[in-house]
Amino acid sequence: MIARSLQYTLTISSIALAAQPSAPAPISAPLRELPWGQLNFLHTTDTHGWHAGHLQEPSYQADWGDYISFAKRMRQKADDQGVDLLLIDSGDRIEGNGLYDASDPKGKWTFEIFKEQDIDVLCSGNHELYKQNSSENEYFTTVPDFKGNYLASNLDIIDPRTGELVPLAPRYRKFTTKQHGIRIIAFGFLFNFVGNYNNTVVQPVEETIKENWFQEAIRDREVDLFLVNGHVPVRSKEFTDIYNAIRDVQWDTPIQFFGGHTHIRDYKKYDSNSYALESGRYMETIGFMSIDGIGVNRKTRSHLAAGPQFNRRYIDNNLLSFHHHTGLNESTFPTDHGKNVSRLISHAREALELDYRHGCAPSNLWLNRASYPSSESVITWLEEQVIPDVVEDKARKDIPRVVIINTGAIRFDVLKGPFTRDTTFIVSPFTTGFRYIKDVPYETAKKLLALLNSKGTIFEQSRPSMLGPPEQLAYTDDKRVATALELQHSEQVHLIAKPNLTPGYTTRDDAGTDGDDTLHSPISFHRVPNCVQSEIAFPTSKVNPTTVDLVYLEFIQPWILLALKFFGEEYALKDTGGYIEGVDFPTLITNWVETHWDGSC
């Protein structure tokens, strides 16, 4: 493990023993036990700066300091039982919360907060690579913070000091566990990402696994487990390729995959000796994985006779779950280290003024829990209320315009209550602004939305799935849950309604429906289109304009130009310009909130 010591001495009034001062109290719920084994793991992924936890959702109210205490207590429990426990993180640690996005430079606080956890294997996500400064932060800060535990099997970076292309981190590592001497070879992959800034190179997985270093590593016979960590969906071609490459030379050595990117809880069986775990998003989930009957007997070095048994659990990130699984309580659970990190988080939030209130949301607006279009959809709210009111370049305000945004620019729900500075970055953390093309024939502009939302061959090579929320990579269909009113009229109400349970995750994966540690009532998931549009400043008559300003978020410009070309319009980068220059999309949303929602809540 990596020794940590906080370099901050903070005195903050009204700090609770754990969690953030404004965090809601967790709600008691029935809990399933953790299936401990010989080798155990705690797993995080896609935390996106949510180190303060969820300050409006009781089920996920624990912060990173609480997780540090939890990991410490779980390691103690593992030692007491004579078993091993490792911590894994699968990337996308940045962009998505004010704790990261509101600071200047970005990540000023979160790098110090994150490194306080003892993580045994971690890798990069795609969000670390969108910009030059964020990838260099990984190279110069996070990689050395974790001293060999950070792995980059298919990711290189141009070292700004030398101009040379070098691995972001070691390609793999081999190590032995403390208690049972289990010999592990670990990798750290990224899916075949193509949207990175040009100072990094993501090598396709299918090419990486052909390289000599990888082929030599997987042929090592002195290994008890291959651990493949990756910012990769567990049901992906990339992981399947890695699985097949290992199985070609090691037909029965256990393989444990840890994945991410799609923001879901999932568990995939590759074969009886190989499984993959993905542990959600946004500090909602701490994944727990165990393997029993693996490796060698430490005294005799003979392989255990029984085959390995794999088990998983998805832990709701709250203090009641942490207390239950450690067998401790409010007074015995927190560690000094964890409390210090919680204080650091509070100090950072105060310094960044993340509780500054812009207004109060009168109701919940859901990204995927409500159908689109509907009055409860955050996408409908943006499309019908926000965009028509704020997307206006004063120099061109009277010119009819078609405004297109991608729904992936929205990352989370707007919850009833305070809309704070933090909320702005939670809802849309991306600093992208709007661009436009003038004098686009309206007959062409009006066809773009349908094409952007289609699955036509035009976009096969350009990954149109990047336009929508990442969860939709995994959920190809809606999952609708009956409303309370519908249940009242259903003869099956006693079978499906559990009124004492709070809404939350009810995961179905390759091992069944018992993976969640907390019993919840189910929630709906509704897909949204890749893009939506608003038509603004159109003539009041029924006659449509001949030409329009085509306005769009800068992120989707490649798809816009490709779609225009499909309809025979030859536009290039030189034909585009900034629209409302100097103002990004999150600021426009905040401006609308300040104008339309008062601060009383």
Number of C-alpha atoms within 10 A of each C-alpha: 11 14 8 12 10 13 7 11 9 12 10 10 8 8 15 13 19 26 31 25 15 14 20 18 18 17 14 13 16 11 17 18 13 20 15 21 22 21 23 24 22 22 26 27 33 31 24 25 27 25 25 28 27 23 19 16 17 20 27 25 26 32 27 27 31 31 26 23 22 23 23 20 22 21 19 14 17 20 14 9 13 14 19 23 26 21 20 22 28 28 28 24 28 24 26 28 26 28 31 28 26 22 16 10 11 18 21 15 23 22 19 19 21 19 17 22 24 19 21 19 25 30 29 28 25 22 20 22 27 17 15 16 15 18 24 21 16 20 19 12 14 21 22 13 19 21 12 16 25 27 26 24 28 25 25 20 22 20 17 10 6 8 10 11 14 15 19 26 25 19 20 22 17 13 12 13 14 13 16 18 17 21 18 19 21 25 27 31 32 29 23 17 16 16 15 17 15 13 19 22 20 22 18 17 21 17 9 18 19 11 10 9 13 17 15 9 18 18 13 12 10 9 20 20 20 23 22 22 30 33 27 27 24 27 19 12 15 19 26 14 14 18 20 14 18 22 16 12 14 16 11 15 19 24 24 23 25 30 37 29 28 25 23 24 25 26 27 16 18 19 11 13 19 22 22 25 27 33 31 26 23 25 27 27 28 24 28 26 26 22 21 18 17 25 25 18 15 12 8 7 10 10 14 12 11 9 15 19 15 25 19 25 25 29 26 26 26 28 27 21 26 26 18 15 19 19 13 14 13 12 10 11 21 25 19 12 19 26 22 21 31 29 26 24 24 22 16 21 21 13 12 20 16 20 16 14 18 21 22 20 21 16 12 16 22 23 26 24 20 22 21 18 15 13 16 19 23 26 29 19 16 19 20 15 13 20 22 18 15 16 21 20 14 9 9 13 12 13 19 21 29 22 25 23 26 22 20 21 24 22 20 21 19 22 19 14 17 23 26 22 20 24 25 25 26 26 22 22 25 18 15 17 20 25 21 23 21 16 14 19 15 18 14 15 20 15 13 20 18 13 19 24 18 14 12 10 8 15 16 10 7 14 12 18 16 17 20 21 23 16 18 23 16 16 14 10 10 15 15 14 15 15 11 12 8 10 15 13 9 14 8 10 13 11 8 13 17 14 11 10 16 18 15 16 23 18 17 14 15 13 14 9 10 16 26 25 24 24 20 20 17 20 18 17 20 19 20 22 20 22 21 19 20 18 17 20 15 16 12 7 7 7 8 13 16 11 17 27 22 23 26 23 20 20 18 21 18 12 19 23 17 19 21 19 13 13 14 10 14 11 15 14 10 7 10 16 15 16 24 20 11 9 14 17 24 21 16 19 19 21 15 17 20 15 10 13 15 16 16 11 11
